[in-house]
């Protein structure tokens, strides 16, 4: 009786169609997204697949799905460089520059070779350049209750003035 050994090939990430994003047809991108979604269902613990899925969603202008996929990739493997870098890059593209800078610093800490280090430093350079130019979304850190109450009071006063006139 001989026992047969079966060879299981390692999970491979599908070929990347976005070397030049303008040459990918919407149908091909949709098919690629479906194949990545299926691959993520088959391998739910793969941060690499979720990172590719997040990038594909971003190419398809599906920002919320992209954010969800990249957040899941970062949570699955907190030490995955490309998941962290692409998560930071998505914040950069959304012009949430403060958060993008924080996430890029995390990616810098995860860089394991000079190429990865140069990618993260380049992104950090671009983020800081945009911050100096003032190209960022404002952060809402103050409550809006006082201005809302003032607006409500002014509206009530104006309605009373018009009513009693």
C-alpha positions in Angstrom: 0.0 0.0 0.0 1.6 3.2 -1.1 0.5 6.6 0.1 0.1 9.2 -2.7 1.3 12.6 -1.9 -0.6 15.4 -3.6 1.0 18.6 -4.4 -1.0 21.7 -3.5 0.2 24.8 -5.3 0.5 28.0 -3.2 -2.1 30.6 -3.6 -1.1 33.0 -6.4 -2.3 36.5 -6.9 -3.9 37.0 -10.3 -2.0 39.0 -12.9 -2.3 42.7 -12.4 -4.2 44.5 -15.2 -3.4 48.1 -14.2 0.1 48.7 -15.5 -1.6 51.4 -17.5 -5.1 52.0 -16.0 -6.4 53.8 -19.1 -6.0 50.7 -21.2 -8.2 48.4 -19.1 -11.8 48.0 -20.3 -14.6 48.3 -17.8 -15.7 44.7 -18.7 -12.2 43.3 -18.1 -11.9 45.2 -14.8 -15.3 43.9 -13.7 -14.3 40.4 -14.5 -11.0 40.9 -12.6 -12.9 42.2 -9.6 -15.2 39.2 -9.6 -12.3 36.8 -9.8 -10.6 38.6 -6.9 -13.8 38.5 -4.8 -14.0 34.7 -5.5 -10.3 34.3 -4.5 -10.9 36.3 -1.3 -13.8 34.0 -0.5 -11.5 31.0 -1.1 -8.7 32.5 1.0 -10.2 34.8 3.6 -6.9 35.2 5.4 -4.9 36.6 2.5 -3.9 40.2 2.9 -2.4 40.2 -0.6 -5.6 39.3 -2.3 -7.6 41.9 -0.3 -5.0 44.5 -1.2 -5.4 43.7 -4.9 -9.1 43.8 -4.5 -8.9 47.2 -2.9 -6.8 48.5 -5.7 -9.2 47.1 -8.3 -12.2 48.7 -6.5 -10.3 52.0 -6.5 -9.6 51.7 -10.2 -13.4 51.2 -10.7 -14.1 54.3 -8.6 -15.7 52.3 -5.8 -14.1 54.1 -2.9 -16.1 52.7 0.0 -15.5 49.1 -1.2 -11.8 49.9 -1.7 -11.5 51.3 1.8 -13.2 48.3 3.3 -11.0 45.9 1.4 -7.8 47.7 2.3 -8.8 48.1 6.0 -9.5 44.3 6.1 -6.1 43.6 4.6 -4.3 45.8 7.2 -6.3 44.1 10.0 -5.5 40.6 8.7 -1.8 41.3 8.5 -0.7 44.4 10.3 2.9 43.8 9.1 2.0 43.6 5.4 3.9 46.5 3.7 1.8 46.9 0.5 -1.5 46.7 2.3 -0.4 49.5 4.6 1.1 51.5 1.7 -2.0 51.2 -0.5 -4.3 52.1 2.5 -2.2 55.2 3.0 -2.3 56.0 -0.7 -6.1 55.8 -0.8 -6.2 58.3 2.0 -3.8 60.5 0.0 -6.0 60.3 -3.1 -9.0 61.2 -1.0 -7.0 64.2 0.3 -7.3 63.1 3.9 -3.7 64.1 4.2 -3.3 63.9 8.0 -4.5 60.3 8.1 -2.5 59.5 5.0 0.7 60.8 6.7 0.0 58.6 9.8 -0.6 55.5 7.7 2.5 56.2 5.5 4.6 56.4 8.7 3.4 52.9 9.5 4.3 51.7 6.1 7.8 53.3 6.5 8.3 51.2 9.6 7.3 48.1 7.7 9.6 48.6 4.7 12.1 45.8 4.5 14.2 46.8 1.5 15.4 50.0 -0.2 12.7 49.8 -2.9 9.9 49.7 -0.4 11.5 52.4 1.6 11.7 54.6 -1.5 8.0 54.0 -2.3 6.9 55.0 1.2 9.2 58.0 1.2 8.0 59.2 -2.2 4.4 59.0 -1.0 5.3 60.9 2.2 7.0 63.5 0.2 3.9 64.0 -2.0 1.7 64.2 1.1 3.8 66.8 2.7 4.0 68.8 -0.5 0.2 68.9 -0.7 0.0 69.8 3.0 2.3 72.8 2.4 0.2 73.9 -0.6 -3.0 73.7 1.5 -4.6 71.0 -0.7 -6.4 69.0 2.0 -9.8 68.5 3.4 -10.4 70.2 6.7 -10.8 68.1 9.7 -14.0 68.6 11.7 -12.8 68.6 15.2 -15.2 71.1 16.7 -18.9 70.4 17.5 -21.5 72.1 15.3 -24.2 72.3 18.0 -23.6 76.0 18.8 -23.7 77.2 15.2 -26.8 75.0 14.5 -28.6 76.5 17.6 -27.7 80.0 16.5 -29.1 79.3 13.0 -32.3 77.9 14.5 -32.7 80.9 16.8 -32.2 83.3 13.9 -34.8 81.4 11.8 -37.3 81.5 14.7 -36.8 85.2 15.2 -37.1 86.0 11.5 -40.3 83.9 11.3 -41.8 85.8 14.3 -40.9 89.2 12.8 -42.5 88.3 9.5 -45.6 86.8 11.3 -46.2 89.9 13.5 -45.5 92.5 10.9 
